[in-house]
Amino acid sequence: MSPVLGIALMALTLSGSTMAFAPIGGGASTHVSITGAALLQKVKETCRAVAEASGHEFNPTGNSAEELVQACLGFTATGEVSAAKFRSALQVIYVQNGLIDRDFINSAPHHFNSEAFVEGRRLITNGVASIKANLRNENFQAARETLGRVLHTLQDFYSHSNWVELGNTEPHINLIRPDLPLENLADVDTATCSDCASGTCPNPILPNILKEKKLTSGYMGVFSNAKPKGKCSHGGASDLTSTVVPRGGINKDERHPNQAFHTAAVNAATTASLQLLEDIRGAAGDNDFLRMMGIARSSVLCFVIDTTGSMSDDIDEARSVVYEIIDSKKGTQDEPSEYILVPFNDPDFGPMIRTTDPNEMKKEISKLRAKGGGDAPEMCLSGLQLALTGAPASSYIYVFTDAIAKDIALKDTIVALITSTKSTVSFFMTGASKRRRRSLSASSFNDYSDLALASGGQAIKVSKRQLPQATQVILDTSTSALVTVLQRARESKQETFPFMLDGSLNNITLYITGTSITFTLTNPAGVSQSHSEASGKLGTIQSVGNLRRVRLNADQQAGTWQITINSNQPYTLKVTGQSTITFIYDFVEAFQGPHPGYAVISGRPQAGQPATLLLSVMGRKGPSSMTIGEVGLVTVSGPEDVSNGTTTDMGNGDILVTIAKVPEGEFVVMLKGNDIVSNSQFQRQSTTQMSVSKVNIRAVVDSSVEPGETFSLPFSVMTQGSGGTYTINAKNDRRFPITFPASLTLTTGQYTNATLTITPPVNTPSGTDATLTIEAKSSSGVDSNYIVLRLSVITKVTDFVQPLCEVVSVLADNCPEDVSQCEPFQWELSANLTDGNGTGIESITLRQGDGNLFHTSLSVPIIQAAYNASCCSQIVEFVAVDKVGNVGKCYHSIVRSGGPPALTLSLPLWLCLLVSAFMARS
């Protein structure tokens, strides 16, 4: 249930033991605050660079995440901007940072304890190599997770070693530069500390260690008090070695006993985090760095399309919708930030096509042709699995098919992926074609209905002729800042559903799916409109197939609305709109130990105990622009059961919620509050359904794997329910060979251990990210649970040397000393770049400067680069990245300093290079 565990933002609520960089009270810095400060600064720097390169100013209107994202994305584009993706990315990094204190509690290298400097640096450099490889493959979620873990280890160096006691104020750059040696390390036989009977001496490091600048760190014993003679301890109540002479400890996690050292460690850790982030930014480029950080428009267009013989009309309609979305939303905040296309047939599915270029998406969807098939079932769920693991979290995915799923055995895996990613899946099912008869039994359609309901989507059944009318749903939901106000499902009955609309909502739409439906919609003033009024006082109603779409008029008032629905058949109701008021959430569980915190639960929360939620709430001007009222869990299907929780406001829009009694069956999260800006009450609902389980699965992916190697993953399964035989099932989205036990015999309340192996083929590209799902189900099928894990395939990196840059000449004689007279004049620079015996330079890009950069072929050992610019643009920086992500920089400034005149050339160098390159090609 908890494959990756870590401290979330709420870690400070626990009392008892101390935490790395996080005491209880006292106001000392935490891993979260250090990481957050570095991330926000680097994101601002990157956003400013992107804005200035586009000719725009970067001026956030405030300090909130919402206002930062608006400034990053909203240069000239119209429309709402949601900070949900950015906050989600931050939360992933924070939580994974805390994983180290939960899953590697006794690992010295992960914390730079016990003088494990070489091993600790290897964790950092291998992690950075993995991040860069993941980013080259656009596996942003895997990159975020690894980044959080690497930052924890890097930051711990400054708190757990004597780096700042040695007088260092800058970071130890060698920790992220494996081409540079780690020198002057204290060996195991060298005593490093004096005895501290009180346990809280300000600086127990021996004078000779300080004089000789020897690097050491404290030994930490969670389960043993053993340490080499004369060595420093980490210190603290949880460190058993701290009572062994020399007693005490040298950690700087808290302000006491030496606030100066604590502050110095925090400053060094923050600057080191910025250095590491800058290295990753340089390798990835500004746009992909921001995508990793969730700075992207919230809309993603993802189609999963059946390409068998009878789907020609459906493919044409999907193509038409894609073209309309691209053409109509270009230049607005509703323009998709990413396009994903997954075709499926039988027996094939994929590949997944993923691009940020709308013209590329047009090109790819235009290639689709309906062909093949013959039997009715197709590989629909296999295609959907690729989409769920490849698309960003919380995406809207649209499936087009006219057949049942041949791979229905994947249904439980799809549910696990839906819950894990919080993505919404809608199905467009069309009737059988004359070209090929298919049986669409009620049970097969119900499989799609089940998945749609579980995700908060719709299962829309129409004829091929009606499909163009039904796809209006895609236009509605392919938009920024989309929120759900209400979603319910009923088997058959008349019921009235109240819902609250607030002043921040735009483009409010109701969707009702089902047959034999009548309904009446009523606004807060008592004005009503029935299902038979296509255009009325409240909105317009469109009916097609089993879908009723109600778009409210733009001038509708805030307050409590209601809709009364009557049907003798099953139906669903969903109310959506556009608003920057939204929330993200995770179910979490507390863990204890030397560094206590909260673990995000992957899978279903445990039955028979209270549920704990971690919420981050976002408003138009940040959390200060709203107040939170009720937070609870509510059932979607059957009799409505609401369980409100008790909330603890942790500041900055973060809320810890405890639900004493969890509803029976499937439930979602409901949030209510007051929008101060519009002075109106609001309600929001999560879309993904959740339930509890008595089964618990634990596993941790502790490293990457090389292509061709077998990775062994230990996992444990336990049940609080009836013991006996439980079926084990495991799937991965890359179709890598996998082995695991078909079943386990469980004893109530005891974990049973097992091992899974997975082997990526030897030709797997470095940076590939495999999503692994493990499920355990009771023999009766009544209870089950799952975990979802990510495994990165990384080719071993042996090239750690940065590309080198040598400025050869500068021609800047004509630039006047008076910068106000600079406009008519130009300056030029030439440089040679090489990667020596490394993997070779892959890209050269301009980072600073408003001029033009040219370079010769990247395939030659020495690359000539030429830059020319106006004398008004006096600084140039360009970045060279090799094929494994090592970053080298060229920097030059022509700001006058009274030195000798610049070198001169008889011809502009950029012109010489162009002629040289032309002659080489000839």
SEVO-300867 format. One record per residue (C-alpha): x, y, z. Coordinates in steps of 0.001 Angstrom, whole numbers, padded with zeros to 6 digits, always signed. Example, Ala and Ser with C-alpha at 12.3 -4.5 7.8 and 13.67 -1.06 7.14 Angstrom:
+012300-004500+007800 +013670-001060+007140 
//
This chain:
+000000+000000+000000 +002930+002357+000582 +005585+001700-002056 +007104+005124-001719 +006890+006766+001650 +007943+010206+002643 +007439+013327+004662 +004771+015510+003153 +004148+019125+003990 +002314+018065+007106 +005262+016381+008764 +005549+019050+011430 +002259+018012+012991 +003834+014941+014547 +005442+015299+017934 +008279+013394+019490 +011524+012690+017637 +013567+015253+015771 +013636+015403+012018 +016390+016164+009490 +016355+019955+009187 +012945+019866+010951 +012603+020156+014720 +009168+020233+016279 +008727+023936+016881 +011599+026370+017079 +011150+027536+013507 +014202+025761+012067 +014361+024998+008372 +013099+021698+006992 +013846+019654+003898 +010523+020926+002555 +011338+024595+003133 +014861+024247+001705 +013629+022322-001322 +010696+024667-001822 +012845+027799-001656 +015283+026396-004231 +012556+025149-006577 +010589+028399-006490 +013693+030482-007130 +014796+028308-010049 +011294+028242-011528 +011114+032046-011338 +014525+032370-013000 +013505+029997-015771 +010120+031630-016322 +011786+035033-016509 +014291+033754-019084 +011528+032223-021216 +009438+035390-021014 +012329+037673-021922 +013336+035414-024814 +009775+035789-026109 +009888+039553-025767 +007600+039678-022713 +008018+040901-019184 +007760+038540-016234 +005818+040280-013485 +003983+038004-010999 +001214+039936-009253 +001946+038163-005956 +003896+035370-004284 +001333+032568-004516 +001766+029527-006756 -001319+030615-008699 +000118+034044-009461 +003525+032575-010354 +001970+030157-012857 -000197+032940-014297 +002921+035046-014870 +004795+032091-016384 +002037+031120-018816 -000040+034222-019197 +002129+036585-021205 -000607+037411-023717 -002890+034364-023684 -006465+034778-022494 -008258+032380-020170 -008032+030885-016705 -004787+029411-015398 -004720+026647-012784 -001789+026046-010459 -002862+022443-009772 -000163+020815-011911 +002542+022983-010361 +001391+022266-006814 +001130+018561-007639 +004688+018514-008989 +005976+020259-005869 +004101+017811-003662 +005610+014805-005470 +009115+016196-004951 +008465+017019-001271 +006990+013603-000552 +009776+011738-002339 +012318+013838-000465 +010833+012517+002760 +010930+008939+001454 +014575+008808+002426 +013725+009222+006117 +011176+006405+005931 +012580+003739+003648 +016325+004329+004092 +016298+005070+007797 +019481+003066+008465 +021331+003662+005181 +024425+005779+005836 +024991+006825+002174 +021459+008234+001825 +022175+010654+004697 +025965+011062+004426 +026200+009486+007880 +029148+007418+009091 +031595+009103+006666 +029948+007408+003656 +030992+010234+001326 +031928+008239-001759 +028774+006139-001596 +026601+009192-000902 +027983+011078-003885 +027371+008029-006069 +023696+008125-005093 +023540+011793-006130 +025378+011470-009439 +023545+008294-010449 +020280+009983-009532 +021086+013075-011587 +022015+010890-014560 +018666+009127-014179 +016784+012451-014029 +018456+013702-017198 +017747+010445-019040 +014115+010532-017904 +013743+014124-019098 +015189+013266-022523 +012378+010705-022780 +009775+013126-021358 +009220+010891-018322 +008603+013855-016049 +006952+011990-013174 +009923+009638-012805 +012268+012646-012933 +010306+014417-010153 +010404+011386-007895 +014162+010910-008313 +014781+014645-007881 +013065+014631-004486 +015207+011748-003268 +018476+013173-004605 +017835+016585-003041 +017342+014975+000392 +020720+013238+000257 +022469+016356-001044 +020943+018554+001664 +021804+016088+004439 +025512+016442+003608 +025542+019976+005017 +023620+019079+008165 +025376+015793+008914 +029010+016518+007985 +031469+019078+009361 +031546+021037+006077 +030349+024302+007657 +032441+023789+010815 +035469+023824+008493 +034560+027384+007577 +033040+026660+004172 +030254+028998+003130 +029781+027728-000430 +028534+024251-001416 +030859+021327-002081 +030573+021342-005879 +032398+017988-006103 +029249+016256-004794 +027533+016857-008154 +030742+016683-010208 +031999+013070-010172 +034863+014108-012454 +036294+016000-009482 +037876+014069-006576 +036619+013919-002989 +039739+014851-001054 +040985+015058+002537 +038474+012582+003948 +039064+011390+007511 +039883+007687+007470 +038240+005153+009744 +041143+005159+012226 +041238+008941+012667 +039525+010275+015791 +037301+013242+014943 +035359+014341+018050 +035869+015158+021704 +033542+013817+024370 +030439+015883+025145 +028848+014720+028389 +025840+017026+028024 +025194+015794+024473 +024643+019356+023235 +028100+020920+022892 +028274+023679+020234 +031270+022225+018369 +032837+018942+019555 +035030+018548+016407 +038691+017998+017413 +040994+021022+016779 +043383+019050+014560 +040486+017964+012317 +039472+021600+011893 +043073+022722+011327 +043799+020023+008730 +040398+020579+007038 +039531+016897+007347 +036003+016019+006214 +033989+013807+008549 +030361+013095+009423 +028529+011713+012419 +027852+008012+012898 +024182+007145+013291 +022900+004003+014988 +019166+003365+014897 +019487-000293+015909 +023063-000470+017259 +025388+001765+019282 +028550+000550+017528 +030923+003104+016001 +034715+003301+015429 +036811+004627+018306 +036957+008410+018608 +034347+009074+015948 +031642+011724+016058 +028030+010685+016427 +025070+012122+014564 +023361+012889+017890 +019815+013030+019129 +017553+010721+021123 +017203+008197+018286 +020963+007833+017753 +022184+004983+019955 +025843+005843+019233 +025465+009271+020868 +025790+007734+024350 +029106+006067+023463 +032276+008129+024067 +032825+010517+022436 +029247+011392+023325 +027010+014026+021779 +026597+014703+018085 +027381+017084+015233 +024124+017204+013277 +022791+020654+012503 +019185+019610+011965 +018045+022030+014667 +019038+025528+015758 +020117+024295+019169 +022890+024074+020320 +024544+026197+017570 +022222+028421+015589 +025087+029809+013476 +026039+026328+012223 +022400+025449+011582 +021905+028624+009537 +025146+028044+007627 +024089+024472+006849 +020677+025647+005622 +022245+028316+003406 +024759+025884+001939 +022073+023227+001378 +019831+025758-000375 +022637+026992-002636 +023677+023388-003381 +020090+022555-004309 +020080+025546-006684 +023321+024351-008284 +021907+020896-008871 +018668+022327-010293 +020645+024633-012601 +022604+021633-013897 +019377+019763-014623 +017852+022852-016239 +020907+023239-018465 +020680+019635-019625 +016910+019622-020135 +016416+023128-021509 +014043+025705-020111 +010817+024298-021554 +011317+020715-020364 +012550+021923-016973 +009293+023846-016560 +007276+020834-017748 +008966+018735-015067 +007864+021370-012572 +004266+021243-013794 +004436+024722-015337 +002240+023960-018319 -001289+024659-019436 -003555+022213-017673 -005266+020882-020801 -003824+017715-022384 -005464+016171-025452 -005209+012360-025270 -006998+010037-027723 -007060+006222-027627 -008514+005086-030971 -009650+001732-032338 -008253+001443-035895 -010030-001734-037024 -011956-001863-040300 -015303-000480-039160 -013855+002597-037432 -013304+004805-040472 -016109+007229-039568 -014969+007403-035929 -011379+008155-036963 -012601+010907-039272 -014568+012476-036405 -011643+012215-033981 -009448+013878-036587 -012016+016639-037026 -012170+017265-033267 -008377+017446-032995 -008211+019966-035827 -010983+022072-034283 -009359+022125-030846 -005960+023045-032262 -007297+025757-034553 -009868+027294-032202 -007800+027337-028997 -004441+028439-030382 -002944+031302-028405 -005279+030877-025412 -004783+029225-022036 -007146+026508-023299 -004612+025456-025931 -003415+021943-024969 +000097+021767-023584 +000538+018241-024915 -001002+015878-027465 -001094+012085-027032 -002369+009499-029513 -002572+005736-028897 -003998+003525-031672 -005123-000044-030967 -006304-002979-033055 -006082-006722-032652 -003582-008062-031785 -001573-004840-031832 -001723-001632-029846 +000432+001476-029767 +002892+002944-030111 +002049+005952-027981 +002671+009149-029941 +003391+012128-027712 +004158+015675-028818 +003850+019311-027788 +003633+020380-031445 +000006+020764-032636 +001054+020386-036262 +002758+017097-035432 -000475+015886-033796 -002412+016831-036939 +000105+014915-039013 -000022+011786-036842 -003800+011555-036555 -004083+012098-040307 -002011+008935-040813 -004567+006721-039035 -006430+004345-041311 -009152+001824-040441 -008039-001666-041433 -008022-005295-040318 -010092-006811-037535 -012712-009494-038025 -013655-010739-034593 -015436-008318-032291 -013084-007838-029286 -010065-005510-029597 -007053-004566-027437 -008777-001510-026013 -007521-001735-022431 -003922-002302-023544 -004079+000957-025475 -005687+002680-022490 -002929+001349-020219 -000312+003041-022422 -002243+006310-022262 -002668+006217-018473 +001026+005573-017846 +002264+007987-020509 -000032+010978-020016 +000516+013483-017197 -001464+012839-014021 -005016+014214-013945 -005340+014067-017736 -008603+013692-019645 -008436+010635-021895 -010954+009870-024683 -011428+006332-026014 -013092+005697-029386 -014259+002141-030125 -017166+000095-031410 -016115-003209-029842 -015828-004905-026490 -012401-005336-024878 -010525-008508-025743 -008036-007815-022945 -010645-007513-020190 -008178-009213-017804 -006509-005793-017579 -009594-004193-016022 -008292-004282-012429 -004944-002889-013603 -006737-000047-015381 -008675+000779-012201 -005402+000866-010249 -003820+003195-012810 -006884+005454-012863 -006755+005770-009085 -002993+006298-009064 -002938+008954-011806 -006330+010548-010994 -006949+010742-014735 -010461+010899-016180 -011467+008459-018946 -014478+008890-021231 -015592+006296-023784 -017298+006970-027104 -019018+003707-028116 -020581+003612-031557 -023023+001020-032939 -022048-001929-035111 -021066-001136-038693 -022486-002764-041813 -018939-003638-042734 -018470-005833-039731 -021004-007068-037260 -020152-006829-033599 -022046-007898-030548 -022367-005072-028042 -023869-006857-025082 -024953-004858-022047 -022273-006484-019924 -019451-005482-022265 -020628-001875-022376 -020880-001988-018595 -017147-002683-018407 -016506+000670-020041 -019198+002296-017906 -017496+000951-014762 -014135+002412-015782 -015661+005744-016785 -017495+006051-013459 -014404+005047-011478 -012460+007877-013125 -015194+010522-013165 -015679+010302-016923 -018633+009358-019112 -019518+006275-021127 -021308+007718-024157 -023116+005356-026504 -024172+006804-029856 -024506+005775-033476 -021729+006642-035892 -024007+009271-037427 -024517+010888-034009 -020834+010865-033005 -020067+014426-034263 -022690+015807-031846 -021385+013768-028900 -017780+014913-029253 -018780+018350-027980 -017846+016831-024605 -014207+016775-025734 -014321+020449-026681 -015830+021213-023254 -013225+019322-021255 -010151+020143-023373 -009788+023355-021463 -007744+024938-018713 -008724+025110-015044 -011517+022539-015391 -013150+021615-012049 -015891+019211-010985 -018652+020600-008793 -020711+017411-008430 -020846+013843-009720 -023378+011163-008831 -024598+007806-010206 -027877+006016-009504 -029320+002674-010570 -032872+003947-011157 -035009+006340-009138 -036196+009911-008889 -033880+012077-006861 -033098+015755-006372 -029419+016752-006365 -028449+020158-004902 -025168+021769-005934 -023491+025095-005210 -022221+027440-007930 -019850+030310-007081 -018851+033522-008764 -015506+032212-010021 -017112+029573-012265 -017361+029966-016035 -018648+027705-018813 -020776+025651-016416 -021979+022396-017991 -024108+019484-016764 -023816+016005-018297 -026445+013308-017775 -025943+009840-019261 -028645+007165-019356 -031894+006287-021126 -035548+007118-020447 -034525+010234-018514 -036542+013305-017545 -035183+016157-015462 -035885+019660-014192 -033160+022203-013383 -033842+025013-010880 -031709+028047-010019 -031405+029798-006609 -034241+032200-007516 -036631+029304-008185 -036586+029628-012006 -036844+026167-013634 -036179+024555-017002 -037234+021036-017988 -035523+018497-020211 -037938+019226-023048 -036848+022880-023377 -033872+022845-025765 -033275+026547-025144 -034630+028120-021980 -034043+030716-019293 -031277+028705-017658 -029370+027229-020590 -029320+025129-023739 -029922+021372-023777 -028460+018982-026327 -029522+015311-026515 -027582+012690-028469 -027542+008936-027846 -027475+008330-024099 -026040+011802-023365 -027847+014962-022244 -025593+018056-022212 -026819+021231-020492 -024724+024399-020966 -025837+027116-018556 -026220+030672-019807 -023283+032932-019014 -025270+035249-016725 -026345+032607-014196 -026309+033562-010531 -024238+032048-007730 -025920+030037-004993 -027530+026643-004466 -029009+025054-007581 -030798+021725-007857 -031660+019217-010529 -034379+016580-010164 -033811+013484-012326 -036252+010647-012927 -035443+007393-014755 -036200+003695-014504 -032698+002947-015833 -029175+003603-014456 -027915+007162-014976 -025047+009473-014079 -024848+013219-013392 -021796+015447-013608 -021506+019239-013131 -018318+020979-014312 -016986+024477-014931 -013814+026515-015282 -012300+028038-012144 -008928+028596-010527 -010444+027488-007198 -009512+023834-006916 -007641+021329-004744 -005279+018397-004968 -005181+015597-002417 -003591+012342-001313 -004587+009714+001217 -001727+009411+003690 -000704+007401+006732 +001546+008426+009613 +004864+006721+010244 +007153+006952+013263 +010898+006598+013710 +013814+009037+014078 +012250+011285+011442 +008464+010843+011601 +006116+012036+008896 +003302+011028+006568 +003429+008471+003776 +001343+008795+000640 -000753+005674+000170 -000521+003992-003222 -003616+001874-003416 -006651+001794-001163 -006559+003059+002441 -006884+000512+005218 -010363-000538+006288 -011453-000383+009930 -009543+002770+010850 -009797+006529+010292 -008652+007903+006953 -006210+010815+006706 -006091+013225+003780 -003490+015794+002800 -005108+018618+000785 -003625+021615-000988 -006242+024236-001839 -005742+026859-004553 -007618+030095-005166 -007529+033027-007548 -005040+034958-005421 -003614+032048-003461 -004944+030505-000244 -005567+033896+001340 -008390+034522-001132 -010637+031805+000361 -011770+030192+003580 -012342+026455+003952 -015550+025087+005430 -016300+021375+005150 -014025+018618+003860 -015343+015078+003729 -015881+011847+001851 -019129+011201-000030 -020408+008175-001907 -021106+008593-005625 -023403+005613-006219 -026363+004367-004196 -027746+006090-001082 -025677+009178-000364 -023367+008774+002621 -021337+011797+003734 -018542+011623+006315 -017104+015030+007198 -013632+015250+008661 -011822+017356+011208 -009339+019750+009608 -006004+021181+010698 -004887+024274+008780 -001161+023973+008172 -000842+027291+006341 -000151+028119+002706 -003355+026377+001632 -002352+022996+003070 -004862+021110+005198 -004660+017840+007106 -008046+016100+007281 -008999+013153+009487 -012137+011154+008639 -013201+009122+011665 -015677+006885+009812 -015111+006141+006142 -018243+005567+003995 -019036+002075+002749 -018352+001441-000936 -016842+003873-003452 -016389+007497-002410 -014844+010807-003518 -013538+013905-001714 -015901+016882-001314 -014673+020376-000399 -016795+023410+000498 -015728+026939+001378 -016060+030648+000662 -014435+032573-002188 -013503+035959-000745 -012958+037531-004186 -016537+036919-005368 -018002+036700-001849 -019747+033443-002702 -019699+029897-001379 -018114+027175-003494 -018008+023392-003638 -015550+021136-005456 -015379+017379-005798 -012624+014993-006786 -013378+012792-009771 -011546+009555-008936 -013473+007037-006837 -011782+005326-003903 -012633+002574-001439 -010936+000927+001542 -009369-002521+001793 -008197-004920+004496 -005292-005970+002245 -001979-004129+002436 +000973-004375+000014 +004396-002886+000655 +007307-002530-001771 +010068-000006-002478 +011960+000510-005740 +015382+001490-004385 +017358+001937-007627 +017197+002010-011400 +018014-000981-013589 +020336-001319-016572 +019074-002668-019911 +019369-006453-020062 +019683-006839-016297 +017115-008514-014056 +015726-006341-011287 +014495-008130-008170 +011754-006402-006199 +010888-007785-002753 +007294-007130-001729 +005105-008049+001246 +001366-008697+001507 -000788-008667+004645 -004511-008825+005381 -006529-007767+008391 -009383-009860+007018 -009686-013582+006540 -006454-015437+005877 -006015-017992+003144 -004937-018036-000485 -004654-014669-002252 -004100-014365-005986 -001128-012217-007041 -001126-010451-010386 +001478-008059-011795 +001562-006062-015031 +003903-003511-016608 +003155-001132-019444 +006365-001915-021387 +005681-005642-021733 +009044-006416-020101 +009429-010078-019058 +008214-010449-015493 +008008-013249-012899 +006054-013382-009647 +004241-015973-007514 +000721-016713-008770 -000588-016799-005190 +000391-016339-001548 -001012-017899+001610 -001696-015146+004125 -002188-015307+007889 -004325-012536+009363 -002226-009665+010666 +001100-011012+009392 +003106-009982+006331 +004049-012659+003816 +007152-011917+001754 +007656-012579-001942 +009831-011420-004837 +009026-010141-008313 +011594-009946-011100 +011477-007767-014195 +013997-007735-017049 +014116-004869-019554 +015534-006048-022909 +019134-005148-023666 +018047-002684-026382 +015795-000654-024054 +016641+003062-024474 +018167+004752-021438 +015572+006863-019646 +012688+004476-020300 +010178+004475-017455 +008217+001288-016718 +005037+001453-014638 +004551-001692-012566 +001246-002653-010940 +001002-005439-008325 -002410-006640-007136 -003421-009068-004367 -006995-010446-004349 -008757-012777-001927 -009951-016151-003225 -013569-014952-002991 -012734-011800-004973 -014431-009670-002305 -011292-007813-001178 -008207-006676-003061 -005568-003981-003105 -002704-002875-005323 +000411-000729-005547 +001750+001211-008532 +005529+001612-008858 +007869+003269-011353 +011137+001688-012490 +013640+003635-014591 +015887+001853-017071 +019215+003706-017168 +022336+002803-019123 +025413+003100-016902 +027037+006488-017382 +030836+006618-017571 +031216+010104-019075 +030974+012736-016343 +033159+015406-017964 +031513+018643-018994 +031968+020004-022523 +034688+022650-022620 +034420+026138-024119 +037328+028395-025109 +036623+031959-026211 +038948+032493-029174 +038300+036107-030057 +036032+039059-029410 +035374+041944-031791 +033840+044770-029778 +035942+047865-030661 +032975+049666-032160 +030854+049457-029024 +030681+052933-027418 +031453+053472-023763 +028157+055330-023488 +025621+052488-023569 +022841+054906-024472 +024538+055251-027909 +024800+051479-028490 +021932+050822-030893 +023658+051187-034322 +026703+049109-033344 +027420+045344-033310 +029918+043068-031558 +031032+039506-032260 +032528+036550-030423 +034047+033266-031540 +034606+030166-029417 +035714+026565-029760 +033751+023818-027992 +034774+020219-027466 +033717+017197-025412 +037178+015631-025437 +036901+011848-025166 +033284+012048-023986 +030065+011051-025674 +030011+014105-027922 +028109+017386-027866 +024426+016948-028663 +023151+020526-028538 +024323+024137-028280 +021710+026722-027252 +021717+030402-026403 +020919+031083-022717 +021586+034836-022417 +021844+037527-025071 +019635+038999-027773 +021945+038211-030682 +022393+035359-033153 +024350+032168-032450 +025819+030006-035214 +027946+026872-034978 +029540+024296-037235 +028528+020631-037353 +028157+018886-033995 +029705+015710-035425 +033269+017074-035509 +035631+016941-032494 +036053+020727-032278 +032946+022808-032885 +033315+026451-033841 +030672+028820-032530 +030054+032421-033529 +027845+034994-031866 +026917+038501-033015 +024687+041004-031252 +023912+044656-030788 +026264+046486-028467 +023184+047098-026334 +023177+043380-025443 +026491+043150-023600 +026385+039659-022128 +026258+036301-023886 +025930+032824-022425 +025392+029666-024420 +025130+026114-023180 +026617+022924-024624 +025085+019609-023560 +026636+016243-024359 +024762+013024-025072 +024481+011998-021411 +023490+015423-020100 +026791+016925-018932 +026534+020703-019247 +029259+023148-020266 +028832+026913-020582 +030368+029771-022568 +030013+033169-020904 +031384+036558-021913 +030643+040185-021096 +031760+043271-023040 +030972+045617-020161 +033914+048046-020150 +036366+047553-017295 +039318+049619-018483 +041249+046654-019908 +043022+046297-023279 +040984+046655-026463 +039159+043640-027831 +040684+041528-030620 +039638+042410-034140 +038912+040309-037221 +038946+041441-040827 +035601+039759-041623 +032591+039094-039393 +033213+035671-037874 +029622+034552-038256 +029956+035120-042008 +033215+033163-042139 +031592+030261-040312 +028615+030230-042629 +030922+030125-045666 +033029+027413-044031 +029965+025312-043226 +028620+025760-046757 +031932+024686-048316 +032097+021654-046018 +028631+020547-047130 +029600+021065-050769 
//
